[in-house]
Amino acid sequence: MLSVILAIAILVGVIGWVWQRRHKRRRSSPTLSRRHATGKVPNSLRRDLIRMAGNAQVAERLLNNLRAKHPGETERWYWEKAIFDLERDRRY
């Protein structure tokens, strides 16, 4: 009886370990196209975000938070997401 319980515990541990490794690998490795597709951000996006945020320091803080929360996205994506979030939160 003890050997069956021990075998089940080991099996559950191995399955959990494998699942964690696969989950961690998927999260931490963005696709190559996104990792290298940074590009320039249009001035209209820059101007709109800074206007909506109030000043450049607030806009930069929003962008830094998004970069930390969503690593591996394009630079343009961060700017568009910041504008989208501000519009959503302010119900524009």
RACORSUL-V163837 format. One record per run of one state. SS is the DSSP state (helix for helix, strand for strand, loop for the rest). FROM is the first residue (numbers start at 1). LEN is the number of residues. Records with the same first field share a line. If there is no record, write none. Layout:
BEGIN
SS=FROM-LEN ; FROM-LEN
END
This chain:
BEGIN
loop=1-1 ; 29-3 ; 37-6 ; 54-2 ; 70-5 ; 91-2
helix=2-27 ; 32-5 ; 43-11 ; 56-14 ; 75-16
END
